[in-house]
Amino acid sequence: MSDSNKPAHEGARYWFIRSKKYDGLEWVHKRSLISAIIKAGEFEKDHLVLDVGTGTGAVARSVSRFVREVIGIDKSAAMMKRGDWGENRYFVRRDIREPLFRDGVFDRITARMVFHHILEGTRGAMRECCRVLKKGGLMVLVEGVPPSEKVKEDFTEIFKLKEERLTFMGEDLVALMKGAGFKKTDIRYHVMRHMSVKNWLDKSGLPTAAVNKIYDMHRHASPVFGKCYNMVITPDDCLIDMKMAIVVGEKQ
């Protein structure tokens, strides 16, 4: 299928638009989340790391200080062009579903906020990650999840207005990794407190109508939604707690 015939959520134009403001997203460079990823990865100086869905390379840059080399892969040239690459950081325009590396190459794999975009071949993508990881190597999978089953439906409805994506709960991510061959998994959660909904919407490259509708859905949400997200409404913003699942899988 040519790119011009693809749905908007997976075409190059979608990511070209998003790339313009992506680095302005509050969560992209959130230090507490980056620190949690680094802690989970147990990186060492001689490690070769694959950063899946690297985007503008925020995770790759942070991890590169602790390892020998990081290779970032992403299918969007527009996103990678806005990254700061060099020294021990390299990038390849590639979809993780397309085999490129030989078996057991990498000591570590990171994948932050990418698997919810893999609508087709999700399991195959995870199997590919497992294949290219060394025995005893770790994969750190990070995804935003609903803060509670109580608001999973609301979470899904909000994101339908933003993009077509998969909704995961923590147990779904664990099952995905185990199904791909990871024999040992550990899940932990990281909550980013008081994150700006305005920032998230303004930097997401969405049409004004979608921005306004999603914002109104937050401001006029149910008390259950507000409680689960620890939402604070200010005169010009909504602040919410964003829950991230960090799943570490070991290849045995």
WOGIQUI-V953375 format. One record per residue. N is the residue number from 0. D_LAST is the distance of its C-alpha to the last C-alpha in Angstrom with 2 decimals. Layout:
BEGIN
n d_last
N D_LAST
N D_LAST
END
This chain:
BEGIN
n d_last
0 37.13
1 38.91
2 38.17
3 41.67
4 41.02
5 37.78
6 37.93
7 38.66
8 35.33
9 33.40
10 36.10
11 36.58
12 39.65
13 37.76
14 35.50
15 38.50
16 40.33
17 37.46
18 36.83
19 40.32
20 39.70
21 35.93
22 35.84
23 38.45
24 36.20
25 35.91
26 32.26
27 31.11
28 31.87
29 31.63
30 30.82
31 29.38
32 26.76
33 25.89
34 25.61
35 23.28
36 20.94
37 21.14
38 20.50
39 17.40
40 15.96
41 16.41
42 17.61
43 18.69
44 21.53
45 19.76
46 17.34
47 17.77
48 17.53
49 18.06
50 20.26
51 20.50
52 23.99
53 25.24
54 28.84
55 31.09
56 28.27
57 28.62
58 24.96
59 24.59
60 27.69
61 26.60
62 23.16
63 24.78
64 26.56
65 23.45
66 21.63
67 22.63
68 22.73
69 22.18
70 22.58
71 23.76
72 24.09
73 26.51
74 28.77
75 31.78
76 33.81
77 36.09
78 33.43
79 32.08
80 35.67
81 36.21
82 33.36
83 33.88
84 31.94
85 32.27
86 31.27
87 27.47
88 27.11
89 27.33
90 27.33
91 27.11
92 28.79
93 26.21
94 24.86
95 21.08
96 21.77
97 23.19
98 20.80
99 21.68
100 18.96
101 17.28
102 13.63
103 11.34
104 14.35
105 13.67
106 12.40
107 13.22
108 14.58
109 17.38
110 19.24
111 22.25
112 24.69
113 23.92
114 22.19
115 25.36
116 27.18
117 25.08
118 27.29
119 26.42
120 23.15
121 21.21
122 18.33
123 18.48
124 18.36
125 15.15
126 13.61
127 15.02
128 13.41
129 9.89
130 11.21
131 12.68
132 9.96
133 8.58
134 5.20
135 5.43
136 7.95
137 9.61
138 11.85
139 15.07
140 16.95
141 20.56
142 23.19
143 26.64
144 27.10
145 30.29
146 31.09
147 31.76
148 31.83
149 35.58
150 35.70
151 33.00
152 35.84
153 37.73
154 34.70
155 34.37
156 38.11
157 38.33
158 35.64
159 37.33
160 40.17
161 37.99
162 35.57
163 33.81
164 30.33
165 27.75
166 27.95
167 24.79
168 24.61
169 21.68
170 20.44
171 20.66
172 18.25
173 15.66
174 16.28
175 16.08
176 12.58
177 11.37
178 13.53
179 11.98
180 8.50
181 7.04
182 6.23
183 7.59
184 10.77
185 13.91
186 17.26
187 20.32
188 23.64
189 25.95
190 29.59
191 31.84
192 35.30
193 38.53
194 37.37
195 40.22
196 40.47
197 43.21
198 41.00
199 38.25
200 40.87
201 43.01
202 40.16
203 38.55
204 41.08
205 42.29
206 45.85
207 48.21
208 48.64
209 44.93
210 44.76
211 47.74
212 46.53
213 43.11
214 44.84
215 47.33
216 44.61
217 43.33
218 46.79
219 47.95
220 44.80
221 44.99
222 45.02
223 41.66
224 40.14
225 41.82
226 40.58
227 36.93
228 36.97
229 39.19
230 41.44
231 44.39
232 47.08
233 49.12
234 52.20
235 50.24
236 46.56
237 44.03
238 41.38
239 38.24
240 35.00
241 32.00
242 28.81
243 25.50
244 22.15
245 19.33
246 15.90
247 12.88
248 9.51
249 6.23
250 3.79
251 0.00
END
